[in-house]
């Protein structure tokens, strides 16, 4: 049973009617937990309802983690732009350049580039061939969990492109997952979850967010529900860049605010993984063939991480601007596509950036308008369902906010 609504920060931002907030909180009847974050011209508030599970849960907070599904792609876009700002990759690099040697990448008239992958114009299908057959038993609850990185690269070799790269928008989990593998390849093979944390999450102060299934020791995380039943934690080992991230309303609103005002964003230098810090996790005597390092002296592992992560906030500040630059116009619509973000042009000439996500147990949505200095985050621990009413209500809510004078 959903508990009475409670505001986790005093009041609502100016111009936000309570009726709109209540409608959004009530738009996911299958959820035990809903969290909404609102930002409006310098004021932020959170509205939360319910508990992390139907049985044995704890009250939801703005810091409670949800699976965000395809909203993970927006983090991958930020990582891509950060690495481009560093010069590790170029927007128009062929993806093959950063994949393991010998990887067979399909072509159709032109090579697939990193920007093709980040704008869904690579020609790749939505899913890798063979994924849905990899574990039929888990298809209803966790369809990606048995498909590994090696499976993805093997599937790539037998994939036929649906269109010539750069000519048609075709949404592709396969493509963004492949982008993640390429970005890791360009960063000395660092795993996606570590690279994302070092380059994006820690520098932005996102304490609740990670591409791992477990929350931090002092954090809380919801149980997801689909068709009224609890779902196992969503696993996507072969395509983590497309959907592995967990986050909170608090952290997602922080990201949205940084995208609205990149010049004012509170960005720390990229983490250097605790080089030389006493108590830091380093490879020691318990690791086969490696002697114990001196306390305070960086190990080879630390030095490799330092080279990969760097320490300057400048690339991430550049990336915050880069991801919102529209790359292409969608035919016969008023919509544009930036790096992953959808952009709806409004009558006043402003752009509404938005993206949603869903797993078998959670639904997520983020939208923001730089012109109107407004952002909305909406999270629920139930699957999106037919026509995704929670996402639609969230979109309607933020659209109404932009029509409300301040």
C-alpha positions in Angstrom: 0.0 0.0 0.0 1.4 3.4 -0.9 1.8 5.7 2.1 0.5 9.3 2.2 2.5 11.7 0.2 5.2 13.6 2.0 7.5 16.4 0.8 11.1 15.6 1.5 12.0 19.3 1.1 9.8 22.2 2.3 7.3 23.4 -0.3 7.2 23.1 -4.0 9.1 25.2 -6.5 7.3 28.4 -7.6 4.6 27.7 -10.2 4.2 24.0 -9.4 0.6 23.3 -8.5 0.1 20.5 -5.9 -2.5 18.9 -8.2 0.2 18.2 -10.8 2.5 16.7 -8.3 -0.2 14.5 -6.8 -1.2 13.3 -10.2 2.4 12.2 -10.9 2.8 10.5 -7.6 -0.4 8.5 -8.3 0.4 7.6 -11.9 2.2 4.3 -11.0 -0.4 2.3 -9.2 1.7 -0.9 -9.4 4.6 0.7 -7.4 5.3 0.6 -3.7 7.8 3.5 -4.1 7.7 6.8 -6.1 10.2 9.6 -6.0 9.9 12.9 -7.8 12.5 15.7 -8.0 11.6 19.2 -9.1 14.0 22.1 -9.9 12.7 25.5 -10.8 14.9 28.6 -11.1 17.2 27.8 -8.3 14.8 26.0 -6.0 14.7 22.2 -5.7 12.2 20.0 -3.9 11.6 16.3 -3.6 8.3 14.5 -3.2 8.4 10.8 -2.1 5.7 8.2 -1.5 5.8 4.7 -0.1 8.5 2.2 0.8 11.2 0.4 -0.9 9.3 -2.9 -1.0 5.8 -4.1 -0.3 7.0 -6.3 2.5 9.9 -5.5 4.7 10.8 -2.2 3.0 11.9 1.1 4.5 10.5 4.6 3.7 11.6 6.1 0.4 14.0 9.0 0.5 15.3 11.3 -2.2 18.5 9.2 -2.0 16.8 5.9 -2.6 18.2 4.1 -5.6 16.0 2.8 -8.5 17.0 0.9 -11.6 16.9 3.5 -14.4 17.2 1.3 -17.4 17.7 3.2 -20.7 18.2 6.4 -18.8 21.7 4.9 -18.3 22.4 5.9 -21.9 22.5 9.5 -20.9 25.4 8.8 -18.5 27.1 7.0 -21.3 26.7 10.0 -23.6 28.3 12.2 -20.9 31.2 9.7 -20.6 31.6 9.8 -24.4 31.6 13.6 -24.5 34.1 13.7 -21.6 36.5 11.3 -23.3 36.1 13.3 -26.6 37.0 16.5 -24.6 40.2 14.8 -23.4 41.1 13.8 -26.9 41.0 10.1 -26.1 38.4 9.6 -28.8 37.0 11.7 -31.6 33.2 12.0 -32.2 33.7 10.5 -35.7 36.1 7.7 -34.8 35.1 4.4 -36.4 33.9 2.2 -33.5 36.2 -0.6 -34.7 39.2 1.6 -33.7 38.4 1.1 -30.0 37.2 -2.5 -30.0 39.5 -5.5 -29.5 41.7 -6.3 -32.4 40.0 -8.7 -34.8 36.5 -7.7 -33.9 34.3 -7.9 -37.0 32.2 -4.8 -37.4 29.5 -4.8 -40.1 29.6 -1.9 -42.7 27.2 -0.7 -45.2 28.7 1.9 -47.5 30.5 3.7 -44.6 31.9 2.8 -41.2 29.9 3.0 -38.0 31.2 5.9 -35.9 30.9 6.7 -32.2 28.5 9.5 -33.0 26.3 7.1 -35.0 26.1 4.9 -31.9 25.2 7.9 -29.7 22.5 9.2 -32.0 20.9 5.8 -32.8 21.9 6.1 -36.5 24.4 3.2 -36.7 21.9 0.9 -38.6 22.3 -1.7 -35.8 19.2 -3.5 -34.7 17.6 -2.8 -31.3 19.1 -6.0 -29.8 22.1 -8.2 -30.6 21.1 -11.3 -32.6 20.7 -14.3 -30.3 20.1 -12.3 -27.1 16.5 -13.3 -26.7 17.4 -16.9 -27.1 20.3 -16.8 -24.7 18.1 -17.8 -21.7 14.4 -18.3 -22.5 13.6 -19.1 -18.8 14.6 -15.6 -17.8 13.1 -13.7 -20.7 10.0 -12.5 -18.7 12.0 -11.2 -15.7 15.7 -10.6 -16.7 16.2 -11.0 -20.4 19.8 -9.6 -20.7 21.3 -11.4 -17.7 22.9 -14.3 -19.5 24.4 -12.3 -22.4 28.0 -11.4 -21.9 30.4 -9.0 -23.5 31.9 -11.8 -25.5 28.4 -12.7 -26.7 27.9 -9.1 -27.8 31.1 -9.1 -29.9 30.4 -12.5 -31.4 26.9 -11.3 -32.3 28.3 -8.2 -33.9 30.2 -10.3 -36.4 26.9 -11.9 -37.7 24.8 -8.7 -37.6 23.3 -7.2 -40.8 22.9 -3.5 -40.7 19.3 -2.3 -41.2 20.3 0.9 -42.9 23.4 2.8 -44.0 25.1 4.4 -41.0 24.1 8.0 -40.5 20.9 7.9 -42.7 18.1 6.7 -40.3 17.3 6.9 -36.6 16.7 3.4 -35.2 16.7 3.1 -31.4 19.3 0.5 -30.4 20.3 -0.9 -27.1 22.9 -2.9 -29.0 24.5 0.3 -30.4 24.8 2.2 -27.1 26.1 -0.9 -25.4 28.7 -1.2 -28.1 29.6 2.5 -27.6 30.3 1.7 -23.9 32.7 -1.1 -24.9 34.5 1.3 -27.3 34.9 3.9 -24.6 36.3 1.4 -22.2 38.7 0.3 -25.0 39.9 3.8 -25.4 40.5 4.1 -21.7 43.0 1.2 -21.4 40.3 -1.4 -20.9 38.9 -0.1 -17.6 35.5 -1.7 -16.8 32.5 0.5 -17.6 31.4 0.8 -14.0 34.8 2.0 -12.9 35.4 4.4 -15.8 31.9 5.9 -15.4 32.5 6.4 -11.7 35.9 8.0 -12.1 35.1 10.3 -15.0 31.4 11.3 -14.3 29.8 10.1 -11.1 32.4 11.1 -8.4 33.4 14.4 -10.1 29.7 15.4 -10.0 29.3 14.2 -6.4 26.7 11.5 -7.3 26.9 9.4 -4.2 23.8 7.3 -4.9 24.6 6.4 -8.5 26.6 3.4 -9.9 26.5 0.9 -12.7 26.6 -1.9 -10.1 23.6 -3.8 -8.6 24.4 -3.2 -4.9 23.8 0.1 -3.2 26.5 1.8 -1.1 26.7 0.5 2.5 24.5 3.2 3.9 22.2 3.5 0.9 18.7 2.1 0.2 17.4 0.6 -3.0 14.0 -0.4 -4.1 12.7 -3.9 -5.1 11.2 -3.7 -8.6 7.8 -5.1 -9.4 6.2 -6.3 -12.6 2.6 -7.5 -12.9 2.4 -7.3 -9.1 5.4 -9.6 -8.6 8.8 -8.8 -7.2 11.5 -8.9 -9.9 15.2 -9.9 -9.5 17.8 -7.2 -9.8 18.1 -6.2 -13.4 21.3 -7.6 -15.0 22.8 -6.5 -18.3 26.5 -7.7 -18.2 27.0 -7.6 -22.0 25.5 -4.1 -22.5 26.0 -2.2 -19.3 26.3 1.2 -21.0 22.7 0.8 -22.3 21.0 0.0 -19.0 23.0 -1.0 -15.9 22.9 2.3 -13.9 21.0 2.7 -10.6 20.4 6.2 -9.4 18.2 8.3 -7.1 16.0 11.3 -7.5 18.6 13.4 -5.7 21.4 12.5 -8.0 19.4 12.7 -11.2 18.2 16.2 -10.4 21.9 17.1 -9.7 22.8 15.9 -13.2 19.9 17.8 -14.8 20.9 21.0 -13.0 24.4 20.6 -14.2 23.2 20.2 -17.8 21.0 23.3 -17.5 23.9 25.4 -16.1 27.2 23.7 -17.1 29.2 26.7 -16.3 28.0 26.8 -12.7 28.1 23.1 -12.2 30.0 21.9 -9.1 32.5 19.6 -10.8 35.5 18.1 -9.0 38.6 16.8 -10.8 38.2 13.3 -12.1 39.0 10.8 -9.4 42.5 9.4 -9.5 41.4 6.3 -7.6 43.1 7.2 -4.3 46.7 7.2 -5.4 48.9 6.8 -2.5 46.2 7.2 0.1 46.6 5.2 3.3 44.0 2.4 3.3 43.3 2.7 -0.4 42.4 -0.6 -2.1 45.6 -1.6 -3.9 47.0 -4.9 -5.2 48.8 -6.4 -2.3 50.4 -9.7 -1.1 47.1 -11.6 -1.4 47.2 -11.1 -5.2 49.1 -13.9 -6.9 52.6 -12.8 -8.1 52.3 -9.3 -6.6 54.3 -8.1 -3.6 52.8 -5.8 -1.0 53.3 -2.1 -2.0 54.7 0.4 0.5 52.1 2.4 2.3 51.8 5.8 0.6 53.5 4.7 -2.6 51.4 4.3 -5.7 51.2 0.8 -7.2 51.4 0.1 -10.9 47.6 -0.3 -10.7 47.2 3.2 -9.3 49.5 4.7 -11.9 47.5 3.1 -14.7 44.3 4.5 -13.1 45.8 7.9 -12.8 46.8 7.9 -16.5 43.3 6.8 -17.4 41.3 9.1 -15.1 43.3 12.3 -15.0 42.5 15.1 -12.5 41.1 18.1 -14.4 37.4 19.1 -14.2 37.6 20.9 -17.6 36.8 17.9 -19.8 33.6 17.2 -17.9 32.5 20.8 -18.0 33.0 20.7 -21.8 31.1 17.4 -21.9 28.1 18.9 -20.1 27.7 21.4 -22.9 28.5 19.0 -25.7 25.8 16.4 -24.8 23.0 18.9 -25.2 24.1 20.2 -28.7 21.5 18.9 -31.2 23.1 16.7 -33.8 20.2 16.0 -36.1 16.5 16.9 -36.8 14.0 14.1 -37.0 12.0 14.1 -40.2 8.4 15.5 -40.2 8.6 16.4 -36.5 9.7 19.3 -34.3 12.1 17.0 -32.5 15.9 17.0 -32.5 18.4 14.5 -31.2 21.4 15.4 -29.2 23.9 12.8 -27.8 21.3 10.3 -26.6 18.9 13.1 -25.3 15.7 13.7 -27.2 14.9 17.4 -27.7 11.4 18.6 -28.3 11.3 22.2 -29.8 8.6 24.3 -28.2 6.5 27.2 -29.6 8.7 29.7 -27.8 11.8 28.4 -29.4 13.1 26.6 -26.3 14.1 23.0 -26.2 12.7 20.4 -23.8 15.3 17.6 -23.3 13.9 14.3 -22.1 14.6 10.6 -21.8 12.9 7.7 -20.1 14.0 4.2 -19.0 12.4 1.0 -17.9 13.4 -2.4 -16.6 11.2 -5.4 -15.7 10.7 -3.7 -12.4 11.3 0.1 -12.5 10.4 3.1 -14.6 12.4 6.4 -14.9 12.1 9.8 -16.5 14.2 13.0 -16.6 13.4 16.2 -18.5 14.9 19.6 -18.4 14.8 23.0 -20.2 17.8 25.2 -20.0 15.8 28.2 -21.3 13.2 27.9 -18.5 15.7 26.8 -15.9 13.4 23.8 -15.0 13.9 20.1 -14.5 11.9 17.1 -13.4 12.9 13.6 -12.3 10.3 10.8 -11.8 11.1 7.3 -10.5 8.8 4.4 -9.7 9.5 0.8 -8.8 7.2 -0.8 -11.3 7.6 -1.8 -14.9 6.5 0.8 -17.4 3.5 -1.1 -18.7 1.4 -0.6 -21.8 1.6 3.0 -23.0 3.9 3.9 -20.0 1.4 6.1 -18.1 3.9 7.2 -15.5 6.3 8.5 -18.2 3.4 10.2 -20.0 2.2 11.9 -16.8 5.8 13.0 -16.0 6.2 14.5 -19.5 2.8 16.2 -19.2 3.8 17.6 -15.8 7.0 19.2 -17.0 5.3 20.5 -20.2 2.7 22.2 -18.0 5.4 23.7 -15.9 7.0 25.3 -18.9 3.7 27.0 -19.8 3.4 28.4 -16.3 4.7 31.9 -15.9 7.0 32.6 -13.0 
